[in-house]
Amino acid sequence: MNPLEMVVAIVLIVTLASVWKAKYGIRKDRHGNEVYVDNRENQQLRDEVKQLKDRLAVLEQITIEKENSLSREIERLRDR
């Protein structure tokens, strides 16, 4: 095996290993450690974030309604 064939073989092996790791959800964390990423856990976290956003929207709506009703009540009292 000549050196060029060896380089091509190494590149091919590294590429196939990277594709395999990506397919099976193996990622590196910020410290360089390989960790398995569970798609079910990701979906659960996405669902939780969606629920929290919905709850936040409701709280914002309640807050705005209270501010508006408070403003109307103050104006009503001023008009007396």
N, C-alpha and C positions, 0 to 999 in steps of 0.2 A: 504494500500500500504506500503510495507516494504521499508527500506532505500535503498536497492540495486535496487529495481524497480524504485525508484525515481531518483537515479543517472543515470540509463540507459535512463529513459525518458528525463531527462535534456540534456544528451549528444546527444540523437536522435534529440531533438528539435533544439539544437544549430547547429548540422550538417546539418539538412534540411534548416535552415535559411541561412547558409553559401552557400549552393548549390544554393538556390533561388537567393541570392544576386549576385552570380557569373553569373548565367544565364541571369539576367536582367541588367548586366553591372554596378553594383554598386561597386565602389572601394573606398578605403580610400586614401586621399592625404597625403602629408608629415606631415601635422598638425594633422592627425587623424580624419579629417572630412570626412563623407561619401559623395561622389560625384557620379553622374551618368555619365558614359562614353558613348558617342554617337559614334557608329561604323561608321556612315557616316562621322562624323568629322575626325575620325582617318584615314579613306580612303582618304579624301580630303588632309589631311596633308601628307600622304604617297605619293600621286600623286604630291603634290607641291615639296616635297623633291626630288622625281625622276626628275622632270623638272629642279630643281636647279642643280642637279648633272650633267644632260645632258648639261646645259648651261656652267657649270664649265669645263666640258670636252672640249667643243668647245673653250672656252677662253684659256685653257691650250694648245690646239692644235695651236691656232693662235699665242700665245706667243712663242711656240717652233719654228714655221715656221719663225717668225720674227727674232728670235735669229739665226737660221740657215742661213737665207738670209743675215742677217747683217754680219755674219762671212764670208760667201762667198764673199760679196761685199768688205770687208776689205782685204781678201786675193787677190781678183782681183786687187785692187788698189795697193797692195804691189808688185805684179808681174810686174807692169808697168815699 
